[in-house]
Amino acid sequence: ALKDLDEMGIIRIGAEVKEGDILVGKVTPKGEKDLSAEERLLHAIFGDKSREVRDTSLRVPHGGDGVVRDVKIFTRANGDELQSGVNMLVRVYIAQKRKIKVGDKMAGRHGNKGVVSRIVPVEDMPYLPDGTPVDIMLNPLGVPSRMNIGQVMELHLGMAARNLGIHIATPVFDGASSEDLWDTVREAGMDSDAKTILYDGRTGEPFDNRVSVGVMYMIKLH
């Protein structure tokens, strides 16, 4: 839609775009060989300038629907290196929301990465005593193999912060100590081991062992 283009004909950041929408408005002069016989006749008689250009705008390709996240403009005037014959280059970055699927790679903030092996309905996921289902289940073998204890600390601290209704920042090299973590866990009313009973969503029976359940930041790796 033209309403989302700026005065230079470039799409604005934050615009929702779908297939066929214009990202960069552009016209290219027609060569004499590009004109039809009728256009050449009209041009010879009336000098019709509007027929000397053709629409070569950059449009959203098939399957490219999304939200414009960034636009970068490169020009020779700004000292940018461009190919011969190119005076301006515009790059448009579009973010797409995609559903997670089997085979996608997920990761946390501590080098803890893994591949999605199975996706089940939410009613089949393990759930807490209050009925809250978990979102992601991680293989516990990923902790001793990489020795990244930070993910366990983030898990417990995240759950404590959720229970207390607060936000916690733990910067690198200046984050919460083990004492701070366990003090916060106790303040949140959690058990001393920060674990909980988890129930099988398929049978409704509790698992044999208590499980570490918490809140942790996860991202999708490309």
C-alpha positions as CSV (number, residue, x, y, z in Angstrom):
1,A,0.0,0.0,0.0
2,L,1.3,3.5,-0.9
3,K,0.2,4.9,2.4
4,D,3.2,3.3,4.2
5,L,5.8,4.8,1.8
6,D,7.7,7.9,2.8
7,E,8.6,10.9,0.7
8,M,11.4,8.9,-1.0
9,G,9.0,6.1,-1.8
10,I,10.6,3.7,0.8
11,I,8.4,1.7,3.2
12,R,8.3,2.8,6.8
13,I,9.6,0.8,9.7
14,G,6.8,-1.0,11.5
15,A,4.5,-1.4,8.5
16,E,2.7,-4.7,8.0
17,V,3.3,-5.9,4.5
18,K,1.9,-8.7,2.4
19,E,2.7,-10.3,-0.9
20,G,2.8,-7.8,-3.7
21,D,3.0,-4.7,-1.5
22,I,5.5,-2.0,-2.6
23,L,8.7,-1.8,-0.4
24,V,10.6,0.7,-2.6
25,G,8.8,2.7,-5.2
26,K,10.9,2.9,-8.4
27,V,10.4,3.8,-12.0
28,T,12.8,3.0,-14.8
29,P,13.0,4.9,-18.2
30,K,11.8,2.9,-21.1
31,G,14.2,2.5,-24.0
32,E,13.0,3.0,-27.5
33,K,12.8,-0.7,-28.0
34,D,10.6,-1.1,-24.9
35,L,7.9,1.1,-26.4
36,S,5.1,-0.5,-28.5
37,A,4.2,0.9,-31.9
38,E,1.2,2.8,-30.4
39,E,3.4,4.3,-27.6
40,R,6.0,5.4,-30.1
41,L,3.3,7.1,-32.3
42,L,1.8,8.9,-29.3
43,H,5.2,9.9,-28.1
44,A,6.0,11.3,-31.5
45,I,2.7,13.3,-31.7
46,F,2.1,14.4,-28.1
47,G,5.5,13.9,-26.5
48,D,3.8,12.0,-23.7
49,K,6.3,11.8,-20.9
50,S,4.3,9.5,-18.7
51,R,4.7,6.7,-21.1
52,E,8.5,6.9,-21.0
53,V,8.9,5.0,-17.7
54,R,7.9,1.6,-16.4
55,D,7.2,0.5,-12.8
56,T,10.1,-1.5,-11.4
57,S,9.2,-1.1,-7.7
58,L,10.6,-3.6,-5.2
59,R,7.7,-5.6,-4.0
60,V,7.1,-8.2,-1.3
61,P,7.8,-11.7,-2.9
62,H,5.6,-14.7,-2.5
63,G,5.5,-15.9,1.1
64,G,7.3,-12.8,2.3
65,D,4.4,-11.4,4.5
66,G,5.6,-9.8,7.8
67,V,6.5,-6.6,9.6
68,V,9.2,-4.2,8.4
69,R,11.9,-4.2,11.1
70,D,14.6,-2.1,9.6
71,V,15.5,-0.2,6.4
72,K,19.0,0.7,5.5
73,I,20.0,3.1,2.7
74,F,23.4,3.1,1.1
75,T,24.5,5.9,-1.3
76,R,27.7,7.0,-3.0
77,A,27.3,10.5,-1.5
78,N,27.7,8.9,2.0
79,G,30.9,7.1,0.9
80,D,29.3,3.6,0.7
81,E,30.8,1.2,-1.7
82,L,28.3,0.2,-4.4
83,Q,28.5,-1.8,-7.6
84,S,29.3,0.1,-10.8
85,G,26.3,1.9,-12.1
86,V,24.5,1.8,-8.7
87,N,23.9,5.2,-7.0
88,M,21.6,4.1,-4.2
89,L,21.0,0.7,-2.6
90,V,18.0,0.1,-0.2
91,R,17.7,-3.0,2.0
92,V,14.5,-3.8,3.7
93,Y,14.4,-6.3,6.6
94,I,11.1,-8.1,7.2
95,A,10.4,-10.1,10.3
96,Q,8.0,-13.1,10.0
97,K,6.2,-15.0,12.8
98,R,6.5,-18.7,12.3
99,K,5.3,-21.6,14.3
100,I,7.9,-23.7,15.9
101,K,8.3,-27.2,14.3
102,V,10.2,-30.4,14.8
103,G,13.8,-30.0,13.8
104,D,14.1,-26.3,14.8
105,K,17.0,-25.5,17.1
106,M,16.3,-23.7,20.4
107,A,18.8,-22.2,22.8
108,G,19.1,-20.3,26.1
109,R,21.6,-17.8,27.3
110,H,24.2,-20.2,28.6
111,G,25.2,-22.3,25.6
112,N,22.3,-24.6,26.3
113,K,21.0,-25.5,22.9
114,G,18.9,-28.4,21.6
115,V,16.7,-29.5,18.8
116,V,12.9,-29.8,19.0
117,S,12.2,-33.5,18.9
118,R,8.5,-33.6,19.6
119,I,5.5,-31.2,19.8
120,V,2.4,-32.4,21.7
121,P,-1.0,-30.8,22.4
122,V,-0.9,-28.6,25.5
123,E,-3.3,-30.9,27.3
124,D,-0.7,-33.7,27.1
125,M,2.2,-31.6,28.5
126,P,3.2,-32.1,32.1
127,Y,1.6,-29.6,34.5
128,L,2.1,-28.1,37.9
129,P,0.0,-28.8,41.0
130,D,-2.1,-25.6,40.2
131,G,-2.8,-27.0,36.7
132,T,-0.3,-24.7,34.8
133,P,1.2,-26.7,31.9
134,V,4.9,-26.3,31.1
135,D,5.9,-24.8,27.7
136,I,9.2,-26.6,27.0
137,M,10.8,-29.7,28.4
138,L,14.6,-29.9,28.3
139,N,16.7,-33.1,28.4
140,P,18.4,-33.1,31.9
141,L,21.5,-34.7,30.3
142,G,22.2,-31.3,28.7
143,V,23.3,-29.9,32.1
144,P,26.1,-32.3,33.2
145,S,27.4,-32.6,29.6
146,R,28.0,-28.9,29.2
147,M,28.4,-28.0,32.9
148,N,26.6,-24.7,32.3
149,I,25.0,-24.3,35.7
150,G,23.8,-20.8,34.8
151,Q,20.7,-22.2,33.1
152,V,19.7,-23.9,36.4
153,M,20.2,-20.7,38.4
154,E,18.2,-18.7,35.8
155,L,15.5,-21.3,36.0
156,H,15.1,-21.1,39.8
157,L,15.6,-17.3,39.9
158,G,13.1,-16.8,37.1
159,M,10.4,-18.9,39.0
160,A,11.1,-17.0,42.2
161,A,10.7,-13.6,40.4
162,R,7.5,-14.8,38.8
163,N,6.0,-15.9,42.1
164,L,7.0,-12.5,43.7
165,G,5.8,-10.5,40.7
166,I,9.1,-8.7,40.2
167,H,11.8,-8.3,37.5
168,I,15.4,-9.3,38.3
169,A,18.5,-8.2,36.4
170,T,21.7,-10.2,36.7
171,P,24.4,-8.6,34.5
172,V,27.4,-10.6,33.4
173,F,30.2,-10.7,36.0
174,D,27.9,-8.7,38.4
175,G,24.9,-11.0,38.7
176,A,23.2,-12.7,41.6
177,S,25.3,-14.9,43.8
178,S,24.2,-18.3,45.0
179,E,23.3,-16.8,48.3
180,D,21.1,-14.2,46.6
181,L,19.4,-16.9,44.6
182,W,18.5,-19.1,47.5
183,D,17.4,-16.1,49.6
184,T,15.0,-15.1,46.8
185,V,13.8,-18.7,46.4
186,R,12.9,-18.8,50.1
187,E,11.3,-15.4,50.0
188,A,9.1,-16.6,47.2
189,G,7.9,-19.5,49.3
190,M,9.4,-22.2,47.2
191,D,10.7,-25.5,48.5
192,S,14.3,-25.6,49.7
193,D,15.4,-27.6,46.6
194,A,13.4,-25.3,44.3
195,K,11.8,-28.4,42.7
196,T,8.2,-29.3,42.5
197,I,5.8,-32.2,41.8
198,L,5.0,-32.5,38.1
199,Y,2.0,-34.4,36.8
200,D,1.9,-36.4,33.5
201,G,-0.6,-34.6,31.2
202,R,-1.6,-37.9,29.6
203,T,-2.3,-40.0,32.7
204,G,-2.7,-37.4,35.4
205,E,-0.3,-39.3,37.6
206,P,2.6,-37.5,39.3
207,F,6.1,-38.3,38.1
208,D,8.3,-40.5,40.4
209,N,10.8,-37.7,41.1
210,R,10.5,-34.0,41.8
211,V,11.4,-31.8,38.8
212,S,13.1,-28.4,38.4
213,V,10.5,-26.1,36.8
214,G,11.1,-22.5,36.3
215,V,11.1,-19.5,34.0
216,M,14.0,-19.2,31.5
217,Y,14.6,-17.1,28.4
218,M,14.7,-19.2,25.2
219,I,15.3,-18.2,21.6
220,K,15.2,-19.8,18.3
221,L,18.5,-20.4,16.5
222,H,18.9,-20.1,12.7
